[in-house]
Structures are given as C-alpha cells and as structure tokens.
Amino acid sequence: MNSYGSFPGARPRRLRTTPAMRRMVAETRLQPADLILPAFVREGISEPVPIAAMPGVVQHTRETLRKAAVEALEAGVSGIMLFGVPEDAKKDAAGTAGTDPDGILQVAIRDVRAEVGDDLVIMSDLCLDEYTDHGHCGVLDADGRVDNDATLERYAEMAQVQADAGVHVVGPSGMMDGQVGVVRDALDTIGKEDVAILAYTAKYSSAFYGPFREAVGSSLQGDRKTYQQDPANLRESMRELALDLEEGADMVMVKPAGPYLDVLAKVAESVDVPVAAYQISGEYAMVEAAAEKGWIDRDRAIFETLTGIRRAGAQMILTYWATEVAQKLGAARV
C-alpha cells in the first residue's frame, strides 16, 4: 500500500467515477439541435420503399415524408435535408426533372414547408445526379466529361426553383468550380437573398457512398473522381474552403464525416461560419450491419460516432439517425 503523499498524486480517474460525474465534466455535448435528418422522397410510389443497404431508412412517399418531418421537429432536430428520386422515365442527359417546378423535390419542399413552416429548417440537395440518365452531377460534353460551366447554368436554375418552392437552405453538392458564387447570384437575382447556402466544401470521392446510390436510384456510369476530392488531400480542402467563403457560403460542410475528422477539425479551426459534417450512408450501414451481427453495441456505437464528429468541430451533423438520437437524448433529460 502506498504511503500518504506518494505517487500517483494526480488521479484523473476521480472525474470518471460515476455517470453523474462523467456527465458533469464532459467536454463535448450532443444535443438534438445539432442534428439534421437527410430524407429521400420518391416519385410514383404509394408506400415507403425500404433501402436494403440502409436498414431502417426508406424512400418516402410525399405523405410519409410529411410525417417524418413532423416527427423530427417534435424530437428537437433542427433541419431536414431533402433528396428527390424521380421516376426513371423522367431522367435525361440534362437532368431536367431537377429544374421542373413540379419535379418531385420541388413538390416535396412545398409539402414539408406547408407542414412545418419555419419551425424546421428545410434544406435541399442541389445537384443533378438524381435526375440524369448517366448519373453524374452535371451535364456532359461531347467527349463524355462533366462540363463544369454548363453545369453551373443548370445549378442556377435549380437554386431558383428550389427557392421558389420555399426552401430555407440550398446545398450545392456537385463540387463544380464556382458553384457557390453562381448559386448566390441566381438566388439574389430573383429576390431570394434570405435563402442560405450550405456549401459542400470538402466532398471526397469516397467508397462509403455505395448505399446512397441505392437510396436515390442512381444511374451512375463510371465514377466522380474528376470533380469530387481525392481522399489523399487536405490542403486542397482548405483551398476549396477559401473559395467557398469568398463566393458567399453561409455554412460549410465536410463529407463524409468519420473518415475525415482531421479535415473537419482543420476546417472548424479556420472559419467563423457554422460547420457541418455529413455522416454518410456507408458509415450508417457499417454500424447497422455490425450491430445486426451482434459484433458491436448499436446504441453505444451510434452515440460514439456522433460525439466524435461533434468533438472534431461540427456544429451540425447530418445523420440518418437524427430523429432516433434526438428522441433518446430528450428521454434522457426527463
């Protein structure tokens, strides 16, 4: 037995002795308001369609999307990010369904806005990949390459129809050079200065997008390496960040979240605008699959991943667990 005053004199374990003690000294706190729910709405279905690679996530009907938005609001979630899934017959090379005022995403924005008004922040994916028959995030040139500047013209149209539908925030996600500036100008031109831009500042060409492509019925041919970022690069993200801020981004985001916590931390240290991170489909699927096998504790893994993202500097986290986690956080406070 050690005598009085002997080593160790410092005992950090004193602050880990009970759940109440650990809660009191926690450096990072996860709150329902930190969370944003990504949601898919599919045209032409009468019942929700389960997404096989994402257990518990569905392609919503217009009606069930309304209900999901209300449920998220009641749980304390701050926002909902909407993705439209058009009928295959409506896909074409230019993604015209994405700029149709009566396209599925615009209709869904109006539905959700009518249901929750300004009480839930309604965000929309501003990208062509769901609407093109080739599955790329932009229009193609004669050689089959994504044409950056022609795509920007399409993004400007998309921003305007989404704003007219009542969205609060647009999320240009295609990683085209100059997209934030073009979208800002397009919104201001039609008097939608109050619509904010969540810039997908660092969107990496990731293997973890696989389940998402099922979720949106992607028609992708090839890959997106010529416009999404190389996973090897960090300085490139900081350059993208500077450009997005210069062009008028109101908020910035890192996607995916988990494999890029170093990028997220660097971005969060460098800016004075809100920072988001997207916990993407593959991150979700890995936890759900391992939990289904009994290999990990599902709830602990979910909270650990989200706390890690929050600790790295994200003020907002897009996660498919948003409503569930918010409900559990709320119940824990009662």
HUURPE-V20230 format. One record per residue. N is the residue number from 1. RES is the residue in three letters. SS is DSSP state (H for helix, E for strand, - for the rest). PSI is psi in whole degrees, -180 to 180 (none if undefined). Layout:
N:RES:SS:PSI  N:RES:SS:PSI
This chain:
1:MET:-:137  2:ASN:-:144  3:SER:-:163  4:TYR:-:132  5:GLY:-:0  6:SER:-:169  7:PHE:-:142  8:PRO:-:137  9:GLY:-:-33  10:ALA:-:127  11:ARG:-:84  12:PRO:H:-23  13:ARG:H:-18  14:ARG:H:-29  15:LEU:H:12  16:ARG:H:13  17:THR:-:-35  18:THR:-:160  19:PRO:H:-39  20:ALA:H:-41  21:MET:H:-45  22:ARG:H:-38  23:ARG:H:-40  24:MET:H:-37  25:VAL:H:7  26:ALA:-:132  27:GLU:-:-26  28:THR:-:128  29:ARG:-:134  30:LEU:-:127  31:GLN:-:153  32:PRO:H:-36  33:ALA:H:-14  34:ASP:H:-11  35:LEU:E:145  36:ILE:E:134  37:LEU:E:115  38:PRO:E:138  39:ALA:E:142  40:PHE:E:135  41:VAL:E:127  42:ARG:E:136  43:GLU:-:141  44:GLY:-:20  45:ILE:-:152  46:SER:-:-14  47:GLU:-:151  48:PRO:-:144  49:VAL:E:116  50:PRO:E:146  51:ILE:-:112  52:ALA:-:-40  53:ALA:-:-4  54:MET:-:76  55:PRO:-:130  56:GLY:-:-11  57:VAL:-:143  58:VAL:E:162  59:GLN:E:118  60:HIS:E:154  61:THR:-:170  62:ARG:H:-39  63:GLU:H:-44  64:THR:H:-26  65:LEU:H:-42  66:ARG:H:-46  67:LYS:H:-40  68:ALA:H:-37  69:ALA:H:-43  70:VAL:H:-42  71:GLU:H:-43  72:ALA:H:-43  73:LEU:H:-47  74:GLU:H:-27  75:ALA:H:-13  76:GLY:-:6  77:VAL:-:144  78:SER:-:-35  79:GLY:E:168  80:ILE:E:129  81:MET:E:119  82:LEU:E:136  83:PHE:E:129  84:GLY:E:142  85:VAL:E:100  86:PRO:-:167  87:GLU:-:145  88:ASP:H:-35  89:ALA:H:-18  90:LYS:H:-3  91:LYS:-:142  92:ASP:E:-179  93:ALA:-:-28  94:ALA:-:-5  95:GLY:-:43  96:THR:H:-25  97:ALA:H:-23  98:GLY:H:-19  99:THR:-:8  100:ASP:-:122  101:PRO:-:-25  102:ASP:-:16  103:GLY:-:162  104:ILE:H:-39  105:LEU:H:-42  106:GLN:H:-40  107:VAL:H:-43  108:ALA:H:-39  109:ILE:H:-47  110:ARG:H:-40  111:ASP:H:-51  112:VAL:H:-40  113:ARG:H:-40  114:ALA:H:-30  115:GLU:H:-43  116:VAL:H:-8  117:GLY:-:-129  118:ASP:-:6  119:ASP:-:-23  120:LEU:-:133  121:VAL:E:118  122:ILE:E:120  123:MET:E:154  124:SER:E:140  125:ASP:E:125  126:LEU:E:89  127:CYS:-:158  128:LEU:-:-8  129:ASP:-:-32  130:GLU:-:-19  131:TYR:-:-9  132:THR:E:147  133:ASP:-:-15  134:HIS:-:-10  135:GLY:-:4  136:HIS:-:164  137:CYS:-:3  138:GLY:-:180  139:VAL:-:153  140:LEU:E:149  141:ASP:-:-174  142:ALA:-:-22  143:ASP:-:6  144:GLY:-:11  145:ARG:-:152  146:VAL:E:123  147:ASP:-:106  148:ASN:H:-55  149:ASP:H:-35  150:ALA:H:-34  151:THR:H:-37  152:LEU:H:-36  153:GLU:H:-38  154:ARG:H:-38  155:TYR:H:-37  156:ALA:H:-43  157:GLU:H:-42  158:MET:H:-45  159:ALA:H:-42  160:GLN:H:-42  161:VAL:H:-33  162:GLN:H:-40  163:ALA:H:-42  164:ASP:H:-30  165:ALA:H:-17  166:GLY:-:17  167:VAL:-:149  168:HIS:-:-34  169:VAL:E:133  170:VAL:E:145  171:GLY:E:85  172:PRO:E:115  173:SER:-:5  174:GLY:-:-8  175:MET:-:37  176:MET:-:141  177:ASP:-:128  178:GLY:-:7  179:GLN:H:-37  180:VAL:H:-44  181:GLY:H:-42  182:VAL:H:-43  183:VAL:H:-42  184:ARG:H:-46  185:ASP:H:-41  186:ALA:H:-41  187:LEU:H:-45  188:ASP:H:-33  189:THR:H:-33  190:ILE:-:18  191:GLY:-:23  192:LYS:-:49  193:GLU:-:-24  194:ASP:-:-11  195:VAL:-:126  196:ALA:E:161  197:ILE:E:121  198:LEU:E:105  199:ALA:E:127  200:TYR:E:81  201:THR:E:-49  202:ALA:E:91  203:LYS:E:111  204:TYR:E:151  205:SER:-:94  206:SER:-:148  207:ALA:H:-12  208:PHE:H:5  209:TYR:H:-6  210:GLY:H:-54  211:PRO:H:-31  212:PHE:H:-35  213:ARG:H:-30  214:GLU:H:-40  215:ALA:H:-35  216:VAL:-:9  217:GLY:-:44  218:SER:-:142  219:SER:-:25  220:LEU:-:132  221:GLN:-:122  222:GLY:-:-146  223:ASP:-:-179  224:ARG:-:26  225:LYS:-:-19  226:THR:-:-8  227:TYR:-:-31  228:GLN:-:157  229:GLN:E:152  230:ASP:-:126  231:PRO:-:-18  232:ALA:-:-12  233:ASN:-:134  234:LEU:-:-47  235:ARG:H:-35  236:GLU:H:-38  237:SER:H:-38  238:MET:H:-34  239:ARG:H:-44  240:GLU:H:-40  241:LEU:H:-47  242:ALA:H:-41  243:LEU:H:-44  244:ASP:H:-42  245:LEU:H:-41  246:GLU:H:-34  247:GLU:H:-7  248:GLY:-:20  249:ALA:-:135  250:ASP:-:-30  251:MET:E:156  252:VAL:E:157  253:MET:E:149  254:VAL:E:133  255:LYS:E:128  256:PRO:-:173  257:ALA:-:-63  258:GLY:H:-49  259:PRO:H:-6  260:TYR:H:37  261:LEU:H:-30  262:ASP:H:-40  263:VAL:H:-45  264:LEU:H:-46  265:ALA:H:-41  266:LYS:H:-44  267:VAL:H:-47  268:ALA:H:-33  269:GLU:H:-16  270:SER:H:-8  271:VAL:-:164  272:ASP:-:23  273:VAL:-:161  274:PRO:E:144  275:VAL:E:131  276:ALA:E:161  277:ALA:E:144  278:TYR:E:112  279:GLN:-:103  280:ILE:-:179  281:SER:H:-42  282:GLY:H:-35  283:GLU:H:-44  284:TYR:H:-48  285:ALA:H:-38  286:MET:H:-45  287:VAL:H:-45  288:GLU:H:-40  289:ALA:H:-44  290:ALA:H:-37  291:ALA:H:-39  292:GLU:H:-33  293:LYS:-:-9  294:GLY:-:16  295:TRP:-:-24  296:ILE:-:162  297:ASP:-:111  298:ARG:H:-54  299:ASP:H:-43  300:ARG:H:-40  301:ALA:H:-42  302:ILE:H:-51  303:PHE:H:-34  304:GLU:H:-44  305:THR:H:-43  306:LEU:H:-39  307:THR:H:-38  308:GLY:H:-41  309:ILE:H:-42  310:ARG:H:-43  311:ARG:H:-34  312:ALA:-:-14  313:GLY:-:-1  314:ALA:-:127  315:GLN:-:-24  316:MET:E:139  317:ILE:E:121  318:LEU:E:120  319:THR:-:143  320:TYR:-:-11  321:TRP:-:9  322:ALA:H:-53  323:THR:H:-45  324:GLU:H:-48  325:VAL:H:-42  326:ALA:H:-40  327:GLN:H:-42  328:LYS:H:-37  329:LEU:H:-40  330:GLY:H:-41  331:ALA:H:-35  332:ALA:H:-25  333:ARG:H:-17  334:VAL:-:none
